[in-house]
Amino acid sequence: MSPIDWKRPRSYAFALALASAGLATLAPMSPAFAQSAPQPRSLPDFTDLVEQVGPAVVNIRTLERVRGGGPQGAGPMDEEMQDFFRRFFGVPMPDVPRRGPNPGPAPNAPNRPAPPDQDQPRGVGSGFILSADGFVMTNAHVVDGADEVMVTLTDKREFKARIIGADKRTDVAVVKIDATGLPFVKIGDVSKIKVGEWVMAIGSPFGLESTVTAGIVSAKARDTGDYLPFIQTDVAINPGNSGGPLINMRGEVIGINSQIYSRSGGFMGISFAIPMDEAVRVADQLRATGHVSRGRIGVQIDAVTKDVAESIGLGKPQGALVRSVEAGSPADKAGVEAGDIITKFNGQTIDRATDLPRLVGNTKPGSRATLSVFRRGATRELSVAVAEFDQDKPVRRAAGPDDKPKGSAAAQALGLVVGELTDAQKREAKVKGGVRVEGVAEASARAGIREGDIIIAIGNTEIGNVREFEAAIAKADRTKPIPVLLRRGELATYLLIKPQR
């Protein structure tokens, strides 16, 4: 008998021996243990969702009117540029002759008249129908600069659309087609989104209409530095998906697919969608007035770091650090100063600096709001009249001081030499007091302080002149980093000087 034949029956004999010993008659699994064991879950089926939402998703083509040029019209487009449009916009460009090196007119070529204006494909995107009477939501960048917008439904009907309004700041646009009785989407509750839940996207990646992709919610309220907090997913999104819906398992639209993180131009596993609560707020204004009205108070802000928060007694890193205040702005009139940390707006806590512009922007211009401001170790309440945001309004910037005052040595242990500010320099820098940095070395240089900076506070102690500066430095605990609030040009920031021990 071979070794394999010998071992197999022996294993059976061993099992029988265990059974005869009573081991096979153990008590069944307890109900409590059975209930605590994770239950197997089947993968989701998206077919019903596609049938439910798919008819309300549209393909959007944009056209650009090419003006007739000289005798030969517009120059031909080389193959690399054609390939770029095919790959990243999903549309072929019109057939044109290949451009060779140093192209020029053929010998004895007739002088042809300039060709008439032509509509050429500019790009493709996606959108979804908001109402049965033909309002369609998409991204602002999909329709930006287009001379003509064409909307194609899933039943192949095509309509020329009218742009109702587009808001570049949130990347939301609304267009209108002349049709009735259209299928439309159901809007979901963004507050109920959970990280890890399944979601689906429908769109036209690379011009491939009605393409369905799926994945999960990777993160909520993802801050990418833009005006809105995004929904992050791993749903495959590519050029052409822009403006299409992100759909939950209840068939509700919870976001507009807007951006991807990519080093190649294609999908790399991270995509971002605009939350529908923000998008609907913008769309309602676009439908009502054609533009978005949002509030502003006239401050430039930055994040509050953990080290700065601990060193000035704020506790945890929260709020928005005011780096500059626009002259004559609502914040200026309310008494907000550079170096203040705005911790609440109308009672709502500012956890991150980016929360402030969103809250202010959603406030009706002309209304009054309350700011909670942390300044010099204490919190104070300021009332501000919210103005209307004007994207084209230039910000008045303060120039740096030109005069060279006489220097005065101070805080040599920190590598700082400072001098008094003249009245003219205070007016130009828009500060009440402070000292001007004349020389930097050692610890202060490592902290990033530069000549010409204006120091206006040491920790929570406001500085009016050199004498007050030296007194504050003398009282500072040099076993810990020393927070310094300074002005550089029109901006204010905190820097931490770490003395050598």
C-alpha positions in Angstrom: 0.0 0.0 0.0 1.3 3.4 -0.9 2.0 5.9 1.9 -1.0 8.0 0.7 -3.4 5.1 0.8 -2.2 4.2 4.2 -2.6 7.6 5.8 -6.1 8.3 4.5 -7.9 5.4 6.2 -5.9 6.0 9.4 -7.3 9.5 9.6 -10.8 8.1 9.4 -10.0 5.6 12.2 -8.8 8.5 14.3 -12.0 10.4 13.8 -14.0 7.4 14.7 -12.0 7.0 17.9 -12.7 10.5 18.9 -16.4 10.0 18.3 -16.4 6.8 20.4 -14.8 8.7 23.2 -17.8 11.1 23.3 -16.0 14.1 21.8 -18.5 14.2 18.9 -21.4 14.7 21.2 -20.4 18.1 22.6 -23.3 20.5 23.3 -24.4 22.8 20.4 -23.2 26.4 20.1 -24.9 28.6 22.7 -27.5 31.1 21.3 -25.6 34.1 22.7 -22.4 33.1 20.9 -24.4 32.5 17.7 -25.9 36.0 17.9 -22.6 37.7 18.5 -20.9 36.1 15.5 -20.8 38.4 12.5 -23.4 37.5 9.9 -22.2 37.1 6.3 -23.4 39.9 4.0 -23.9 39.6 0.3 -22.6 42.2 -2.1 -25.0 44.9 -3.1 -27.1 44.7 -6.3 -27.2 48.1 -8.1 -29.5 47.0 -10.9 -32.7 48.5 -9.4 -30.9 51.8 -8.6 -29.7 52.0 -12.2 -33.3 51.5 -13.5 -34.6 54.0 -10.9 -32.1 56.9 -11.3 -30.5 56.2 -14.7 -33.2 57.9 -16.8 -32.7 61.2 -14.9 -28.9 61.3 -15.7 -27.9 63.2 -18.9 -24.9 63.6 -21.1 -23.7 67.2 -21.6 -21.7 68.2 -24.7 -20.3 71.7 -25.0 -19.5 73.5 -28.2 -17.1 76.3 -28.9 -17.6 78.7 -31.8 -14.3 78.9 -33.8 -14.0 82.3 -35.5 -12.9 82.4 -39.1 -9.3 83.5 -39.3 -7.1 84.6 -42.2 -7.2 83.2 -45.7 -6.4 79.7 -44.5 -8.6 79.9 -41.4 -7.5 78.4 -38.1 -4.2 76.5 -38.2 -4.4 72.7 -38.1 -4.1 70.9 -34.9 -1.3 68.4 -34.4 -1.8 64.8 -33.4 -0.6 65.3 -29.8 -3.3 67.9 -29.2 -5.9 65.7 -30.8 -4.9 62.8 -28.6 -5.1 65.1 -25.5 -8.7 65.9 -26.3 -9.6 62.3 -27.1 -8.1 61.0 -23.8 -9.1 63.7 -21.3 -12.3 65.1 -22.8 -13.6 62.0 -24.5 -14.4 63.6 -27.8 -12.7 63.4 -31.1 -11.6 66.6 -32.7 -12.5 67.4 -36.4 -10.3 65.7 -39.0 -7.4 68.1 -39.8 -4.3 67.6 -41.7 -1.2 66.7 -39.8 1.0 69.6 -39.0 4.6 69.2 -40.2 7.6 71.3 -39.2 7.3 75.0 -40.2 4.0 74.6 -42.1 3.3 77.2 -44.7 1.1 77.8 -47.7 1.6 75.5 -50.7 3.3 77.0 -53.7 1.0 79.0 -55.9 -1.9 78.2 -53.5 -5.1 80.2 -54.3 -6.1 82.9 -51.9 -9.2 81.3 -50.3 -11.8 83.3 -48.5 -12.0 83.0 -44.7 -14.2 80.2 -43.6 -17.4 81.0 -41.7 -17.6 80.6 -37.9 -17.9 76.9 -36.9 -19.1 75.1 -33.8 -16.5 72.6 -32.7 -16.7 70.1 -29.8 -15.2 71.5 -26.7 -15.8 68.9 -24.0 -18.2 66.4 -22.4 -19.6 66.1 -19.0 -22.6 64.8 -17.1 -25.6 66.1 -15.2 -28.9 65.1 -13.7 -32.5 66.4 -14.0 -33.7 68.3 -10.9 -37.3 68.8 -11.9 -39.8 67.5 -14.5 -39.8 70.8 -16.3 -36.2 70.5 -17.4 -33.8 72.1 -14.9 -30.5 70.2 -14.9 -27.6 70.4 -12.4 -24.0 70.0 -13.4 -20.6 71.4 -12.6 -19.7 75.0 -13.4 -16.4 73.9 -15.0 -18.4 71.7 -17.5 -20.2 74.6 -19.0 -17.6 77.4 -18.4 -16.7 79.2 -21.6 -19.1 77.2 -23.8 -20.9 78.9 -26.6 -23.5 76.1 -26.8 -24.6 73.4 -24.4 -26.3 70.2 -25.7 -28.1 67.8 -23.3 -28.8 64.3 -24.4 -31.2 62.1 -22.5 -31.0 58.3 -22.1 -33.8 57.9 -24.7 -31.4 59.7 -27.2 -33.5 62.9 -27.3 -31.2 65.9 -27.6 -31.9 69.5 -26.5 -30.1 72.8 -26.7 -29.7 74.0 -23.1 -29.8 77.5 -21.7 -27.3 78.3 -18.9 -29.3 79.6 -15.9 -26.3 80.3 -13.8 -22.9 79.0 -12.8 -21.0 79.5 -9.5 -17.3 78.9 -9.9 -16.7 79.1 -6.2 -18.7 76.0 -5.5 -18.4 74.5 -9.0 -22.2 74.2 -9.3 -24.2 75.2 -12.4 -27.9 74.9 -13.5 -29.0 74.7 -17.1 -32.5 74.5 -18.6 -33.9 72.5 -21.4 -37.3 73.0 -23.0 -39.1 69.8 -22.1 -41.8 68.6 -19.7 -42.7 65.4 -18.0 -39.0 64.4 -17.5 -37.8 61.9 -15.0 -36.0 63.6 -12.1 -33.8 62.6 -9.2 -34.6 62.4 -5.5 -32.3 64.5 -3.2 -30.9 62.6 -0.2 -30.0 63.8 3.3 -26.3 64.4 3.5 -26.2 64.3 7.3 -27.1 60.6 7.2 -24.1 59.6 5.2 -21.9 57.0 6.9 -18.3 56.3 6.0 -18.1 52.8 4.5 -21.6 52.8 2.9 -22.0 51.8 -0.7 -22.6 54.5 -3.3 -22.9 54.6 -7.1 -22.1 57.1 -9.8 -23.6 57.4 -13.3 -22.0 59.6 -15.9 -20.2 59.8 -19.2 -16.5 59.1 -18.6 -14.5 59.8 -21.8 -17.8 60.4 -23.5 -19.1 56.8 -22.8 -22.7 57.6 -21.9 -24.7 56.0 -19.0 -21.6 54.4 -17.4 -22.2 53.0 -13.9 -19.4 52.7 -11.3 -19.7 51.9 -7.6 -17.7 52.0 -4.4 -17.9 53.2 -0.8 -17.8 56.5 1.0 -14.2 56.9 2.1 -14.5 60.1 4.2 -17.0 62.9 5.0 -16.4 66.6 5.1 -13.0 66.2 3.5 -11.3 69.6 3.4 -9.3 70.1 0.2 -8.8 73.8 0.6 -11.8 74.7 -1.5 -15.0 76.5 -0.4 -16.9 73.3 0.3 -16.3 70.2 2.4 -16.3 67.2 0.0 -17.6 63.7 0.2 -14.6 61.4 -0.6 -15.2 58.1 -2.3 -13.4 55.4 -4.1 -15.9 55.3 -6.9 -14.2 55.4 -10.3 -14.5 58.9 -11.7 -12.8 60.1 -14.9 -13.0 63.1 -17.2 -16.6 63.2 -18.4 -18.1 62.1 -15.1 -18.0 65.7 -13.9 -21.4 66.9 -13.0 -22.9 63.5 -12.6 -24.8 62.2 -9.5 -23.4 60.3 -6.5 -26.2 58.0 -5.4 -26.8 56.1 -2.2 -28.5 52.7 -1.8 -31.9 54.3 -1.4 -31.7 55.8 -4.9 -31.1 59.3 -3.6 -28.5 61.8 -5.0 -26.2 62.9 -2.2 -23.5 64.6 -4.2 -22.2 65.9 -7.5 -19.1 64.2 -8.7 -16.6 67.0 -9.2 -12.9 66.2 -8.6 -10.4 63.5 -8.5 -7.0 63.2 -7.0 -4.7 62.2 -9.8 -1.1 62.4 -10.9 -1.8 61.0 -14.4 -5.1 62.7 -15.3 -7.0 59.5 -14.8 -8.7 57.8 -11.8 -6.3 56.7 -9.0 -8.8 55.5 -6.3 -9.8 58.9 -4.8 -12.7 61.0 -6.0 -14.6 63.9 -4.5 -18.3 64.9 -4.7 -20.0 68.2 -3.7 -22.5 67.6 -0.9 -26.1 68.0 -2.2 -27.2 70.2 0.7 -24.6 72.8 -0.4 -25.3 72.3 -4.0 -29.1 72.7 -3.6 -28.6 75.9 -1.7 -26.5 77.3 -4.6 -28.9 75.9 -7.2 -31.9 77.6 -5.6 -30.2 81.0 -5.8 -29.1 80.4 -9.4 -32.6 79.5 -10.4 -34.1 82.5 -8.6 -31.6 85.2 -9.6 -29.0 83.7 -11.9 -26.2 84.3 -9.4 -25.2 83.5 -5.9 -25.2 86.1 -3.1 -22.9 85.3 -0.2 -21.6 87.1 2.8 -18.2 88.4 3.6 -16.6 90.2 6.5 -13.2 91.1 5.0 -10.5 89.0 6.8 -7.7 86.9 5.6 -7.3 83.8 7.8 -5.0 80.9 8.5 -5.1 77.7 10.6 -4.2 77.6 14.3 -1.5 75.1 15.0 -1.4 72.9 18.1 1.8 74.5 19.4 0.4 78.0 19.1 -2.9 77.1 20.7 -1.2 75.6 23.7 1.3 78.5 24.0 -1.3 81.2 24.1 -3.8 79.4 26.4 -6.4 78.6 23.7 -6.2 75.0 24.6 -6.9 72.9 21.5 -6.2 74.0 18.0 -9.4 75.5 16.7 -10.7 78.7 15.2 -9.4 80.9 12.4 -6.3 83.0 12.9 -6.9 86.5 11.4 -3.8 87.3 9.4 -5.1 90.6 8.0 -8.2 92.8 8.1 -9.3 94.7 5.0 -9.5 98.4 5.6 -13.0 99.7 5.9 -14.4 96.1 5.9 -17.2 94.9 8.2 -14.6 93.2 10.4 -12.5 96.3 10.6 -15.6 98.3 11.7 -16.5 95.7 14.2 -13.0 95.9 15.8 -11.4 92.7 14.6 -7.6 92.9 14.7 -4.9 91.0 13.0 -3.8 88.2 15.3 -7.3 87.6 16.7 -8.5 84.1 16.6 -12.2 83.8 15.7 -13.5 80.8 17.6 -17.3 81.1 16.9 -19.6 82.6 14.3 -23.2 83.2 15.4 -22.6 80.7 18.1 -21.3 78.0 15.8 -17.9 76.7 16.8 -15.1 77.1 14.2 -13.3 73.8 14.5 -11.1 74.5 11.4 -10.2 77.7 9.7 -12.1 76.7 6.6 -15.3 76.6 8.5 -15.4 80.4 8.8 -15.7 81.3 5.1 -18.4 78.7 4.7 -20.5 80.0 7.6 -20.0 83.6 6.6 -20.7 82.8 2.9 -24.0 81.2 3.8 -25.1 84.3 5.8 -27.5 86.7 4.2 -25.7 90.0 3.3 -27.0 92.9 5.3 -27.7 90.8 8.5 -25.7 91.1 11.7 -23.6 88.3 13.2 -21.7 87.7 16.4 -18.0 86.8 16.4 -16.4 85.2 19.4 -12.8 86.4 19.3 -9.8 85.1 21.4 -7.4 88.0 21.9 -4.5 88.2 24.5 -5.7 85.3 26.5 -9.4 86.4 26.8 -12.5 85.9 24.7 -14.7 88.8 23.6 -17.9 89.2 21.6 -18.0 91.4 18.6 -21.0 92.3 16.4 -20.4 92.5 12.7 -22.6 93.6 9.8 -22.1 91.0 7.0 -21.5 92.5 3.6 -22.1 91.0 0.2 -19.2 89.1 -1.4 -17.9 90.7 -4.5 -15.5 88.4 -6.3 -14.1 91.3 -8.4 -13.5 93.6 -5.5 -9.8 94.3 -5.0 -8.4 93.9 -1.5 -6.7 97.0 -0.2 -3.2 96.0 0.9 -1.0 97.7 3.4 2.5 98.6 2.2 5.6 97.8 4.3 7.4 100.6 6.1 10.1 102.4 4.1 11.8 104.6 6.8 14.7 103.1 8.7 14.3 104.0 12.4 17.1 103.9 14.8 17.7 100.4 16.2 17.7 99.4 19.9 19.2 96.1 21.1 16.8 93.8 23.0 16.4 90.2 23.8 20.0 89.2 22.8 19.5 85.7 24.1 16.8 85.2 21.5 18.8 86.7 18.7 16.5 89.7 18.2 17.3 93.4 17.7 14.2 95.6 17.5 13.5 99.3 17.1 10.7 101.7 17.7 8.0 102.3 15.1 7.4 105.8 13.8 3.9 107.1 13.6 4.1 106.9 9.8 5.1 103.3 10.0 2.2 102.5 12.3 -0.2 104.2 9.9 1.2 102.3 6.9 1.2 99.0 8.7 -2.2 99.7 10.3 -1.1 98.8 13.8 -1.6 100.6 17.1 1.9 99.8 18.4 4.7 97.2 18.3 8.4 97.1 17.5 10.2 96.6 14.2 12.7 93.8 13.8 16.1 95.2 12.9 18.2 92.1 13.3 17.7 88.3 13.5 19.9 85.5 14.6 19.9 82.1 16.4 16.6 81.1 17.9 14.6 83.8 16.2 16.0 83.1 12.8 15.1 79.4 13.2 11.6 80.4 14.1 11.3 82.2 10.8 11.3 85.8 12.0 12.7 88.2 9.4 14.0 91.8 9.4 11.2 94.2 8.8 8.6 92.1 10.7 6.6 94.0 13.2 6.1 92.3 16.6 2.8 93.3 18.1 2.5 90.7 21.0 4.6 88.3 23.1 2.3 85.5 24.1 -0.9 87.2 25.2 0.9 90.5 26.2 0.4 93.3 23.7 3.5 95.3 22.8 3.4 99.0 22.3 7.1 99.9 22.2 10.6 98.6 22.8 10.4 99.1 26.6 7.2 96.9 26.7 8.8 94.4 24.4 11.9 94.0 26.6 9.6 93.7 29.7 7.5 91.0 28.1 10.6 89.0 27.0 12.0 89.2 30.5 8.9 87.7 32.0 8.6 85.0 29.3 9.2 81.4 30.4 12.3 80.5 28.4 12.0 76.8 29.2 9.1 76.7 26.8 8.5 78.0 23.2 7.7 81.7 23.2 4.7 82.6 21.0 5.3 85.8 19.0 2.5 87.6 17.1 3.9 89.6 14.3 2.8 91.5 11.2 4.6 90.9 7.9 3.3 93.2 5.2 -0.5 93.1 5.5 -0.5 89.6 7.1 -0.4 88.6 10.8 0.9 85.2 12.1 2.1 83.4 15.1 5.7 82.1 15.3 7.2 80.1 18.1 10.7 81.0 19.3 12.4 78.0 21.0 15.2 79.3 23.2 18.3 77.2 23.5 18.5 75.4 26.9 
